Amino acid sequence: MLVAAAVLVHLVSPNAGAAACGSLPPSLPAPGSLPAISELPDPFKSWDGTRLTNASEWAT
């Protein structure tokens, strides 16, 4: 029963396991300094290769 209560507390409390997680670095690099990963697809191109230019095109 004690184990079930611990699991329930963990599921209900979103930060219950936060102490066990590693900490974030003190600062993150600027987005422009991150390397491009050519293996990933361009999220702003549609399947036919045309460039998406506005938010309404994401839904189609």
N, C-alpha and C positions, 0 to 999 in steps of 0.2 A: 504494500500500500504506500510506503514511503517513496518508492521509486516512481509510482504513478503520480504522486503529488509533485515531485520534483520536475517531472516531464511537463505537467500541466502548468507549473509556474514558469518554466522556460518558454512554453508556447504562448502564454498570455503576456509575459513581460518581454517586449522586443529587445531590451538592453540587458537582459539577464545574462547572456553569454558574452557581453562586450569585454569583460575583463580578460577573457581567455584569448581574444583576438589580438593580433599584432597591432602595433600602433602605426599610424600614418607618418610619412616623412614630415619634417618640419615645414617644408615648402615643396610645391610641385613645380615642375619645369613649365616654362611658357609654352603655349600650344604651338607657336611657330618654331620652337626649337626641337620639337619631336620629329623623329624620322618618318618619312612616308613609307608605307608598307605596300609595295606594288602588288602583292598577292591578293589583297583585299579589293573587292569591287568598288567602283565609284558610286557612293550613295545618291549622287545627284544626276545619274544617268538612268534612263528607262531601259527596258529590255531591248528595244530596237536601236539603242545607242543615242537617242536624242537627249539633250540636256533638259532637266527639269528647271523651270524658272520661277515658279510660284507654288505656294502651299497647296492650292487646289489640285495640282497635278499629282500629288502624292496619293490621292484617293482613287485615281483611275488605274 
